[in-house]
Amino acid sequence: MVLRLSKNLSKYAVQTLIVASLLTVSLLAYLFDFEERSFRLEVDPSIKNLVPENGRELEIYRHTQNIFENDDYLLVVWLGEDFFTEKNLAALKLATRAIESLPGVIQVDSLATAMSIRSESDLTNIDPFLHSIPQGREQLLEAKDTALGNKIFNGQLISQDAKGTILSVHFDQELTTFELTLLITEIEGISEYRSGGLNHFLTGPLYMRTETGRLLMRDIYRVLPLAVLVTFFVAAIGFRNLTGPLLPAFSNTLALSITLGVFVLTGNQFNFITAILPAVIYVVGYAYSVHVITEFELVYTQGQDKRQSVVDTLDAIALPITVTAITTALSFLSLTLSDIGSIQIFGLYAALGTCLAWIMSLVVVPAGLIVTKSSFRKIKKDKHKISTWLADFAVTYRILILLTGFLIFLISIAGASKIEVSTDYLANFRDDNPIHENFRKTNDSFAGAVPIQILLRAPHEDAFKDPKFLEVVSELQSWLSGISSIGGVYSIIDYLDLLEEAFSEELDIEESGGRSKSLNSALLLFGGGVDADRYADLSFQETIIRVKTSLIKTKELTQLIDLVQDRIDDLPLGITGHVTGSSSLIAKTIDNISRGQLISLAFALLSIFLVLLLLFRSWQIAFIALLPNALPLSVYFGYLGITETPLNITTSMVSAVVLGIAIDDSVHFLTRFKREYKESNSSYTAIQRTLESVGRPVTLTTIALCCGFITLSFGELQNQLEFGLLAAGCLFLAWLVDITFTPAICSLFTRFLRAQ
């Protein structure tokens, strides 16, 4: 099959390159929207990208959002010295109306839309709090006192010192990413125009995700070209000609274009996770092309005909490249076992890109080598001294090398036991980003920027009009208020208290007496149902408690959620409940990463072992091939535990990526070693020759891969920097293992590595 492919490439090399060029240009043209003058690549910041696609938690979340208002909203914050002035209140009313009128905005919660129930003389007025703007100092002070005395307003709509206010903007959930981004930009413009001299800004979990999306899009256009330039530069230095760097660049561009074309055509968008996909595909695929060119250089510089050199190159390199492509693709595919949709998509398209890069390296690169004018230089003998020294070192100190590796493995496993699972979305932004300061200001002035919902369900209808059930809610609310990380708790109790205060004269309510079920029903009837649906469903069998917290780290949020859930599970009267909400759902999702990580790694290792078993037809060799790759992985997890670097959505993918790439070098080494050992029947000679032929391409690809991943650190988001540096560090360690640990294993276990 390889021989047939070689002959066809030799015959149709020019046609192959023409077709590849036309396909590349066509795909790039498709990916580019000439009307918008930008690529058809969008970032989706919605919560669905960060949570499982199904499960009990998601079902409860959707149920809660269907009955009550969505808690995934935008916060517009205004802060000043004293918010209660005629100018500020009028500006708030105008800004609220302007934002409400925007297509795609469902509702705006602010002092201008909040319903106020108050007694005046013999009348009880129910109207918006800012139905009319207070005039004069006396009315302004009265309005301030009323707002601060309102348990629902204080901390949610007005700051606890009355110096600022919040507008909570709820959006249509069917909005596209582009429409949502435009809306938020327009809202920011309205806020700037209407706020006057007040300090104004946008914040909240939704804004953080949207801002993350904006920066991700900017990073894609910055990082990918940088990765291309860096790998091109590394290859140019390594080969000292233009053919060496140009062919991998062209081959990978085609593979990436096809992958992105399918990605866009199937309706996918980039998100917090998949944004690194283009750089990963390009960098990973680079290694295959470099191995082909290096092997061709080795054969061609010995004086053979160019076409025959390509045939011999493919004969020698096709099998190991195919095996490494399969193992890399399987490692990526292991990510599809995750419960999180975006991780599944990343794994699927990374595997697709890997397979395409493999095909292009065996088709486009050889065709290019035939057509282009080659100027490869014969490797100097001095460079072989390095491989000889490495062979001497590996054979002489093989026991010490293996024992050192085993000791490092044990230390790493001990460190890995201390790994913590957590994600801090705020820390994803660089320290100089104002989003940090704005989030802190919101938490300091208001009840908190992060909402959590508690859904309670009673055994029968009208239960949450019954004093017995309301007493349970009241006790739970008091308990929640005593938790230091919770800034505000709002429930149906607060709503009924406001109604009682407003209707006390009409209903002749005694202050000392408790509210009966009939009285609660009367209050709700007199209130006309104003805002009641925000705290209970129509049957009053379900009610919601809204909690505001300043916690943003998922580990801390999860601890709080678990604490609250334990308290809810012990509620009397048959009341059941669940902690839910967008922030809660994301925090709980992160907990599943550890389990998903183990499943994905187990699947990847087992799949790779089976592929190696088919290749070498020996379980001993397959196991030996996995050993050098287990060491970098163990060190990686040990590093996370020892340095207290949390395992999060981003760092959880590093191991699968590194495993898939690192196995590349091991397969190339063992495949060459088998061939050389068969010819020489000497483990030392086989190791020395293997290092001569494999050492250079392995080193060159490692440098290119490391530099390519390091370019991710030039983005504005910390998760990309973290992923790039960790992946580069692991790949460097894998290279170090493959030029020391792997030869030592081959030397010690030569009897297992005899030709099968």
Sequence and secondary structure as in RCSB ss.txt:
>XXXX:A:sequence
MVLRLSKNLSKYAVQTLIVASLLTVSLLAYLFDFEERSFRLEVDPSIKNLVPENGRELEIYRHTQNIFENDDYLL
VVWLGEDFFTEKNLAALKLATRAIESLPGVIQVDSLATAMSIRSESDLTNIDPFLHSIPQGREQLLEAKDTALGN
KIFNGQLISQDAKGTILSVHFDQELTTFELTLLITEIEGISEYRSGGLNHFLTGPLYMRTETGRLLMRDIYRVLP
LAVLVTFFVAAIGFRNLTGPLLPAFSNTLALSITLGVFVLTGNQFNFITAILPAVIYVVGYAYSVHVITEFELVY
TQGQDKRQSVVDTLDAIALPITVTAITTALSFLSLTLSDIGSIQIFGLYAALGTCLAWIMSLVVVPAGLIVTKSS
FRKIKKDKHKISTWLADFAVTYRILILLTGFLIFLISIAGASKIEVSTDYLANFRDDNPIHENFRKTNDSFAGAV
PIQILLRAPHEDAFKDPKFLEVVSELQSWLSGISSIGGVYSIIDYLDLLEEAFSEELDIEESGGRSKSLNSALLL
FGGGVDADRYADLSFQETIIRVKTSLIKTKELTQLIDLVQDRIDDLPLGITGHVTGSSSLIAKTIDNISRGQLIS
LAFALLSIFLVLLLLFRSWQIAFIALLPNALPLSVYFGYLGITETPLNITTSMVSAVVLGIAIDDSVHFLTRFKR
EYKESNSSYTAIQRTLESVGRPVTLTTIALCCGFITLSFGELQNQLEFGLLAAGCLFLAWLVDITFTPAICSLFT
RFLRAQ
>XXXX:A:secstr
 HHHHHHHHHHSHHHHHHHHHHHHHHHHHHHEETTTTEES  B   GGGGSBSSSHHHHHHHHHHHHS  S  EE
EEEE S   SHHHHHHHHHHHHHHHTSTTEEEEESTTTSEEEEEETTEEEEEETTSS   HHHHHHHHHHHHHH 
TTTBTTTB TTSSEEEEEEEE TT  HHHHHHHHHHHHHHHHHHSTTSEEEEESHHHHHHHHHHHHHHHHHHHHH
HHHHHHHHHHHHHHSSSHHHHHHHHHHHHHHHHHHHHHHHTT  B TTGGGHHHHHHHHHHHHHHHHHHHHHHHH
TTT  HHHHHHHHHHHHHHHHHHHHHHHHHHHHGGGGSSBHHHHHHHHHHHHHHHHHHHHHHHHHHHHHHHS   
     GGGHHHHHHHHHHHHHTHHHHHHHHHHHHHHHHHHHTT  B  BTGGGB TT THHHHHHHHHHHSS SE
EEEEEEE SSTTGGGSHHHHHHHHHHHHHHHTSTTEEEEE HHHHHHHHHHHHHHHHT  TTS   HHHHHHHHH
HTTTTTGGGTB TTSSEEEEEEEE   BHHHHHHHHHHHHHHHHT STT EEEEESHHHHHHHHHHHHHHHHHHH
HHHHHHHHHHHHHHHHS HHHHHHHHHHHHHHHHHHHHHHHHTT  B TTHHHHHHHHHHHHHHHHHHHHHHHHH
HHHHH  HHHHHHHHHHHHHHHHHHHHHHHHHHHHGGGGSSBHHHHHHHHHHHHHHHHHHHHHTTHHHHHHHHTG
GGGS  
